[in-house]
């Protein structure tokens, strides 16, 4: 049995990386005070505007730039590992990368993940400004003995992303998002997160941006799809405990991963 306490900071990032870093810092201090081992923040935490345009490209930083260095300092100061969505500078002058960075409590970069499935849907076109990640990525790392996998926002609509992580195996899937508001979108978000938990018998942590653009709705789901903690649309800090003993029991009763007859293969 392994237990990990995870905090999720739900807020609306702005177009000022310094201000966003201070928001993360405050959340990490709060998370540490509440006993969290890991803090997760939304997609685009380092920089966000309602339109994905050239401003993102200009604001993007390398992974050894001041924003990530600031995250490393926050982790060391608070003793809390962090997973944060950042706008990473690309080698292309007209693109940036939508990247998750996982940093340990000692400030070391544990893992990165560049979003594979770009949000070219519901009237949006991330691919006009974002360089997609390599589909061969398998972003897994450990915190306190718990194996954690990463994916981002629109990846949620492709069940094979979570399945590839589940068969590593991982204990938890973290999914930072900027789930854009719209008719039925809250239903899509919660339904898909719950499905990913149930079909893979893994803990799933969805962390959304708060309005005005995002829907909020951050939630921690156990491997049976039961919500153990959740937020509405307002900014806030959610804290929940992941217990791998629960995972073991769910998989004993429902060994669906062991019984599957298909593998996920590259397209």
C-alpha positions in Angstrom: 0.0 0.0 0.0 1.3 3.5 -0.9 -0.4 6.7 -0.1 0.1 10.1 -1.9 -1.7 13.3 -1.1 -2.3 15.4 -4.2 -3.5 19.0 -4.3 -5.0 20.6 -7.4 -5.0 24.4 -7.8 -7.9 25.6 -9.9 -7.5 29.2 -11.1 -7.5 31.3 -14.3 -4.0 32.1 -15.4 -3.3 35.5 -16.9 -1.0 37.0 -19.5 1.8 37.7 -17.0 4.2 34.8 -16.2 5.4 36.5 -13.0 1.9 36.9 -11.6 1.1 33.3 -12.5 4.2 32.1 -10.8 3.2 33.9 -7.6 -0.2 32.2 -7.9 1.5 28.8 -8.1 3.7 29.8 -5.1 0.7 30.7 -2.9 -1.0 27.4 -3.9 2.1 25.4 -3.1 2.4 27.0 0.4 -1.3 26.2 1.0 -0.8 22.7 -0.3 2.2 22.1 2.0 0.2 23.4 5.0 -2.5 20.8 4.1 -0.1 17.9 3.9 0.1 17.6 0.1 3.1 15.8 -1.5 2.2 17.0 -5.0 0.6 20.1 -6.5 -1.0 20.1 -10.0 -2.0 23.3 -11.8 -4.0 23.8 -15.1 -2.9 23.8 -18.7 -1.3 27.1 -19.8 -0.4 28.1 -16.2 2.6 30.1 -17.3 0.7 32.3 -19.8 -2.9 32.5 -21.0 -5.2 34.6 -23.1 -8.5 33.7 -24.6 -7.1 33.6 -28.1 -4.2 31.3 -29.0 -2.2 33.7 -31.1 1.3 35.2 -31.6 1.4 36.5 -28.0 1.8 32.9 -26.8 4.7 32.4 -29.2 6.4 35.6 -27.9 5.7 34.7 -24.2 7.0 31.1 -24.5 10.2 30.3 -22.5 12.7 27.5 -22.7 12.5 24.8 -20.0 15.6 26.3 -18.4 14.0 29.8 -18.4 12.9 31.9 -15.5 9.4 30.4 -15.2 10.5 26.8 -14.7 13.4 28.0 -12.6 10.9 29.7 -10.4 8.9 26.5 -10.2 12.0 24.7 -9.1 12.5 27.2 -6.3 8.9 26.9 -5.2 9.2 23.1 -5.0 12.4 23.4 -3.0 11.0 26.0 -0.6 7.7 24.2 0.1 8.9 20.6 -0.2 6.0 19.9 -2.6 6.5 18.4 -6.0 4.6 20.2 -8.8 3.2 19.5 -12.2 2.5 22.7 -14.2 1.4 23.5 -17.7 3.7 25.9 -19.5 4.1 27.6 -22.8 7.5 26.2 -23.9 9.6 27.9 -26.6 9.8 25.9 -29.9 12.6 25.7 -32.4 10.1 27.1 -34.9 9.7 30.9 -34.8 6.0 30.7 -35.4 5.1 28.0 -32.9 5.3 27.1 -29.2 4.9 23.9 -27.3 2.1 23.1 -24.9 4.1 21.3 -22.2 3.6 19.8 -18.8 6.7 20.0 -16.5 6.9 17.7 -13.4 9.4 18.9 -10.8 10.3 17.0 -7.6 10.3 18.4 -4.1 14.1 18.8 -4.5 13.7 21.0 -7.5 14.8 18.4 -10.1 12.8 18.1 -13.3 11.3 14.6 -13.2 9.4 14.5 -16.5 8.0 16.6 -19.3 5.1 16.0 -21.7 4.3 17.9 -24.9 0.6 17.8 -25.8 0.0 15.3 -28.7 -3.6 15.9 -29.6 -4.0 19.6 -30.4 -7.4 21.2 -29.9 -8.6 21.7 -33.5 -12.3 21.4 -32.6 -15.3 23.4 -31.4 -14.1 26.3 -33.5 -10.5 26.4 -32.1 -7.2 25.7 -33.9 -4.3 25.1 -31.6 -2.3 23.7 -34.5 -2.0 27.2 -36.0 0.4 28.2 -33.2 1.4 25.0 -31.3 4.0 22.4 -32.3 2.5 18.9 -31.5 4.3 16.5 -29.2 5.8 13.2 -30.3 3.1 10.5 -30.1 5.8 8.0 -28.9 6.1 9.9 -25.6 5.3 7.9 -22.5 5.5 10.4 -19.7 5.7 8.5 -16.4 7.5 9.5 -13.2 7.3 8.7 -9.5 6.6 10.7 -6.3 6.9 8.8 -3.0 6.7 5.5 -4.8 3.5 6.3 -6.6 3.7 6.0 -10.4 2.2 8.9 -12.3 1.3 9.5 -15.9 0.7 12.7 -17.7 -1.7 13.9 -20.5 -3.3 17.2 -21.4 -6.8 18.5 -22.0 -7.9 17.4 -25.5 -5.9 14.1 -25.1 -8.8 13.1 -22.8 -11.0 12.5 -25.8 -8.7 9.8 -27.1 -9.0 6.8 -24.7 -5.8 5.1 -26.0 -3.7 7.9 -24.4 -4.7 6.9 -20.9 -4.7 3.2 -21.8 -1.0 3.4 -22.9 -0.2 4.9 -19.5 -2.3 2.4 -17.6 -0.5 -0.6 -19.0 3.0 0.7 -18.0 1.4 0.5 -15.3 0.7 3.8 -13.5 -1.2 4.4 -10.3 -2.4 7.9 -11.2 -3.1 9.9 -14.4 -2.8 13.7 -14.1 -4.7 15.7 -16.6 -4.3 19.5 -16.5 -6.7 21.3 -18.8 -8.2 24.4 -20.1 -11.5 22.9 -20.9 -13.3 25.6 -22.8 -16.8 26.5 -21.8 -19.7 25.7 -24.1 -23.0 23.7 -24.3 -22.6 20.3 -22.7 -18.8 20.8 -22.0 -19.1 20.2 -18.3 -20.8 16.9 -19.0 -18.2 15.9 -21.5 -15.4 16.7 -19.1 -16.7 14.8 -16.1 -18.0 11.8 -18.2 -14.7 11.3 -20.0 -12.6 11.6 -16.9 -14.8 9.1 -15.1 -14.7 6.7 -18.1 -10.9 6.9 -18.2 -10.7 6.0 -14.5 -13.2 3.1 -14.7 -11.9 1.5 -17.9 -8.3 1.6 -16.8 -8.8 1.1 -13.1 -6.5 4.0 -12.3 -6.8 7.2 -10.2 -7.5 10.2 -12.4 -7.0 13.8 -11.4 -8.5 16.4 -13.7 -7.4 20.0 -13.1 -9.2 22.7 -15.0 -8.8 26.4 -15.4 -11.5 28.5 -13.7 -13.8 30.8 -15.7 -14.1 33.0 -17.7 -12.7 30.7 -20.4 -12.5 27.4 -18.6 -15.2 25.5 -16.8 -13.3 24.6 -13.6 -14.6 21.2 -12.5 -11.4 19.9 -11.0 -11.9 16.4 -9.6 -10.1 13.4 -8.2 -11.6 10.1 -9.2 -10.7 6.7 -7.7 -10.2 3.6 -9.9 -13.9 2.7 -9.7 -14.8 6.2 -11.0 -16.0 7.6 -7.7 -15.2 11.2 -7.0 -13.3 11.6 -3.7 -12.9 15.4 -4.0 -14.2 18.0 -6.5 -14.5 21.7 -7.1 -17.2 23.7 -8.9 -16.4 26.6 -11.2 -14.8 29.0 -8.6 -11.0 29.1 -8.0 -9.8 26.9 -5.1 -7.5 24.3 -3.9 -8.6 20.7 -3.8 -6.7 18.1 -1.7 -7.2 14.4 -1.9 -5.4 11.2 -1.0 -4.5 8.5 -3.5 -4.3 5.1 -1.9 -2.9 2.2 -4.0 -4.7 -0.3 -1.7 -7.9 1.0 -3.2 -6.5 0.3 -6.7 -5.5 -3.2 -5.7 -9.0 -3.9 -4.4 -10.8 -2.5 -7.5 -8.5 -4.6 -9.8 -9.2 -7.7 -7.7 -12.9 -7.3 -8.2 -12.7 -6.0 -11.8 -9.5 -7.3 -13.5 -10.3 -5.6 -16.8 -6.8 -4.6 -17.6 -5.7 -8.2 -17.2 -8.6 -9.5 -19.3 -8.3 -7.1 -22.3 -7.8 -8.7 -25.7 -6.4 -5.8 -27.6 -3.3 -3.6 -27.4 -2.9 0.0 -28.4 -0.6 0.4 -31.5 0.7 3.5 -33.2 -1.2 4.8 -36.2 
